[in-house]
Amino acid sequence: MGKHLVLVGGGHAHMVTLANLHTFVEKGHRVTVIGPSAFHYYSGMGPGMLGQTYTPEEIRFATQRVVENKAGTFILGKAVSVDADEETVRLESGEAIPYDIISFNAGSYVPRLNLEENVRDVYAVKPIERLMQAQEKILELVNQKKITVGILGGGPSSAEIAGNLWQLTSDAGANRPDIKIFAGKRFMARFPENVKNRVEKSLSNRGIEVLTNGYVQSIGDHRIVLETGREYALDFIFLAMGVIPNPIFGNANLPTGPDGGLRVNEFLQSTEYPDIFGGGDCIYFQKQPLDKVGVYAVRQNPVLYHNLMARLEGEPLQAFDPGGDYLLIFNLGGGQGVLQKGRIIFGGKPAFFIKDYIDRKFMRKFQAIEN
Ligand SMILES: Cc1cc2nc3c(=O)[nH]c(=O)nc-3n(C[C@H](O)[C@H](O)[C@H](O)COP(=O)(O)OP(=O)(O)OC[C@H]3O[C@@H](n4cnc5c(N)ncnc54)[C@H](O)[C@@H]3O)c2cc1C
């Protein structure tokens, strides 16, 4: 008899499963996909969209249309918790959806640390949809006056946001904003010195300031206070302090990793509940904790698809191998990039060119199944 497969989130690790959704239906199973938006945005191109290199349409995947074209059911909503013993997932609306097998690819979010009430013009870099609203607001502000934008966080997403904000506002004339990155104690701390220096130089050449004089302690209305007590007035604030997994699992008493991600074994399967699977930023891969980069979500795709089908059909599961070094390219705006793979590091236009080529190819591949 057919079973009910539920996918929570149509993120990067579910792309192959979504592309092959019809194969579950052909075997007599039902598939339901739950997501807060009819589209999934490709985060690797998010900063480029902020800088207007890409339109929102170019970086999104029509999840709802694909699901419905392939005879699945799409529910517009947010999963907030799971009852693994009852085998139901609960939505923000209160609705409870029963499942036989469930897979989570619900991503991560930027924690809103020490945010006072009623603060204005504070935007997290995730979900990527938020960058569209940020873009609109910034363009409105720079048309009126000279502003200072603060980007809180010292990792690659801060650098990418800063560089693309520079690109977005490059023709604002006298109103070109001052852009400051508040990087805590060290900028790009996870990366080799050579990568950090190239990124920092590319940004400082364009007048973007990288401050490493202390962590941000609190965020008020149009101002921040560092742990040292120093205060900065800001017209607009981006939160880019790193991400943590979707909070669904903490609400659900499922085994999680130290960061709250769904704890999974080598089969991308919950260590306690064999009918629960997951991929991408929302999992904690027990064997070897993984960086929160899209690369791993993309690599998990075929294994997740195989294992969901195998679990439904009673076949053996496949183990996920995270693989070795991965390619990282930062889009720093202004046509500039920095590329790193192992010990290969270079910057400038060629790095951006390679990223642009790879990202557009990825989108073309998955957008092709929309029709
Ligand atoms: C600005 C920025 C730039 C980045 N650039 C790169 C890069 O160039 N290369 C790289 O490898 N990594 C990059 N990353 C990291 C990358 O974003 C993540 O590792 C990647 O998005 C993880 O994919 P995911 O599918 O797990 O999560 P997401 O991309 O966050 O997708 C999660 C999906 O789940 C849905 N969802 C969310 N909550 C719920 C819920 N409660 N119920 C149901 N559905 C839900 C969302 O709508 C979304 O479609 C970047 C991150 C940021 C913030």
The ligand as an SDF file (V2000), in Angstrom:
LIG
                    3D

 53 58  0  0  0  0  0  0  0  0999 V2000
   24.2660   35.7330    2.2550 C   0  0  0  0  0  0  0  0  0  0  0  0
   24.6750   34.2950    2.1590 C   0  0  0  0  0  0  0  0  0  0  0  0
   25.4540   33.8550    1.0930 C   0  0  0  0  0  0  0  0  0  0  0  0
   25.8620   32.5170    0.9980 C   0  0  0  0  0  0  0  0  0  0  0  0
   26.6310   32.1220   -0.0670 N   0  0  0  0  0  0  0  0  0  0  0  0
   26.9900   30.8340   -0.1750 C   0  0  0  0  0  0  0  0  0  0  0  0
   27.7690   30.3860   -1.3060 C   0  0  0  0  0  0  0  0  0  0  0  0
   28.1160   31.1640   -2.1860 O   0  0  0  0  0  0  0  0  0  0  0  0
   28.0990   29.0710   -1.3590 N   0  0  0  0  0  0  0  0  0  0  0  0
   27.7400   28.1790   -0.3850 C   0  0  0  0  0  0  0  0  0  0  0  0
   28.0580   26.9920   -0.4800 O   0  0  0  0  0  0  0  0  0  0  0  0
   27.0060   28.5730    0.6810 N   0  0  0  0  0  0  0  0  0  0  0  0
   26.6230   29.8610    0.8160 C   0  0  0  0  0  0  0  0  0  0  0  0
   25.8940   30.2680    1.9080 N   0  0  0  0  0  0  0  0  0  0  0  0
   25.4760   29.2500    2.8700 C   0  0  0  0  0  0  0  0  0  0  0  0
   24.1850   28.6620    2.3640 C   0  0  0  0  0  0  0  0  0  0  0  0
   23.1980   29.6560    2.4160 O   0  0  0  0  0  0  0  0  0  0  0  0
   23.5860   27.5360    3.1670 C   0  0  0  0  0  0  0  0  0  0  0  0
   24.5360   26.5950    3.5330 O   0  0  0  0  0  0  0  0  0  0  0  0
   22.4790   26.8800    2.3110 C   0  0  0  0  0  0  0  0  0  0  0  0
   21.4660   27.8220    2.0590 O   0  0  0  0  0  0  0  0  0  0  0  0
   21.8990   25.6990    3.0100 C   0  0  0  0  0  0  0  0  0  0  0  0
   20.8720   25.1990    2.2500 O   0  0  0  0  0  0  0  0  0  0  0  0
   19.5440   24.6300    2.9090 P   0  0  0  0  0  0  0  0  0  0  0  0
   18.7480   24.1040    1.7960 O   0  0  0  0  0  0  0  0  0  0  0  0
   19.8970   23.7420    4.0360 O   0  0  0  0  0  0  0  0  0  0  0  0
   18.8370   25.8890    3.5840 O   0  0  0  0  0  0  0  0  0  0  0  0
   18.0730   27.1110    2.9310 P   0  0  0  0  0  0  0  0  0  0  0  0
   18.7320   27.5510    1.6960 O   0  0  0  0  0  0  0  0  0  0  0  0
   17.9010   28.0810    4.0450 O   0  0  0  0  0  0  0  0  0  0  0  0
   16.6500   26.5130    2.5100 O   0  0  0  0  0  0  0  0  0  0  0  0
   15.7050   26.1700    3.4670 C   0  0  0  0  0  0  0  0  0  0  0  0
   14.3370   26.0890    2.8500 C   0  0  0  0  0  0  0  0  0  0  0  0
   13.4180   25.7110    3.8580 O   0  0  0  0  0  0  0  0  0  0  0  0
   12.3150   26.5930    3.8900 C   0  0  0  0  0  0  0  0  0  0  0  0
   11.8870   26.7020    5.2880 N   0  0  0  0  0  0  0  0  0  0  0  0
   12.4300   27.4780    6.2510 C   0  0  0  0  0  0  0  0  0  0  0  0
   11.7710   27.3270    7.4220 N   0  0  0  0  0  0  0  0  0  0  0  0
   10.8000   26.4090    7.1890 C   0  0  0  0  0  0  0  0  0  0  0  0
    9.7910   25.8190    8.0040 C   0  0  0  0  0  0  0  0  0  0  0  0
    9.6620   26.1570    9.3030 N   0  0  0  0  0  0  0  0  0  0  0  0
    8.9440   24.9350    7.4410 N   0  0  0  0  0  0  0  0  0  0  0  0
    9.0740   24.5920    6.1350 C   0  0  0  0  0  0  0  0  0  0  0  0
   10.0130   25.1180    5.3320 N   0  0  0  0  0  0  0  0  0  0  0  0
   10.8770   26.0060    5.8400 C   0  0  0  0  0  0  0  0  0  0  0  0
   12.8300   27.8960    3.3170 C   0  0  0  0  0  0  0  0  0  0  0  0
   11.8060   28.6390    2.7260 O   0  0  0  0  0  0  0  0  0  0  0  0
   13.8480   27.4100    2.2850 C   0  0  0  0  0  0  0  0  0  0  0  0
   13.2460   27.1890    1.0540 O   0  0  0  0  0  0  0  0  0  0  0  0
   25.4810   31.6070    2.0040 C   0  0  0  0  0  0  0  0  0  0  0  0
   24.7010   32.0450    3.0840 C   0  0  0  0  0  0  0  0  0  0  0  0
   24.2950   33.3750    3.1620 C   0  0  0  0  0  0  0  0  0  0  0  0
   23.4560   33.8220    4.3340 C   0  0  0  0  0  0  0  0  0  0  0  0
  1  2  1  0
  2  3  1  0
  2 52  2  0
  3  4  2  0
  4  5  1  0
  4 50  1  0
  5  6  2  0
  6  7  1  0
  6 13  1  0
  7  8  2  0
  7  9  1  0
  9 10  1  0
 10 11  2  0
 10 12  1  0
 12 13  2  0
 13 14  1  0
 14 15  1  0
 14 50  1  0
 15 16  1  0
 16 17  1  0
 16 18  1  0
 18 19  1  0
 18 20  1  0
 20 21  1  0
 20 22  1  0
 22 23  1  0
 23 24  1  0
 24 25  2  0
 24 26  1  0
 24 27  1  0
 27 28  1  0
 28 29  2  0
 28 30  1  0
 28 31  1  0
 31 32  1  0
 32 33  1  0
 33 34  1  0
 33 48  1  0
 34 35  1  0
 35 36  1  0
 35 46  1  0
 36 37  1  0
 36 45  1  0
 37 38  2  0
 38 39  1  0
 39 40  1  0
 39 45  2  0
 40 41  1  0
 40 42  2  0
 42 43  1  0
 43 44  2  0
 44 45  1  0
 46 47  1  0
 46 48  1  0
 48 49  1  0
 50 51  2  0
 51 52  1  0
 52 53  1  0
M  END
$$$$
